[in-house]
Amino acid sequence: CQVSLEVRMGCGFGACYGCTVNTRKGLKRVCRDGPVFELGDIIWPEVRI
């Protein structure tokens, strides 16, 4: 199962790391590595809603 995340993006192309989300594979940038992630990879208590 996958989820699509939406966060504020400072630059929109991955340089500022302002849109990171913590995953089981380390920090991922929503603008470059997503916005679609595997549901089980996201560490949910650390996601800003």
Secondary structure, DSSP 8 states (H G I E B T S, - for coil): -EEE-----SSSSSSS-TTEEEETTEEEEHHHH-SEEEGGGB-GGG---
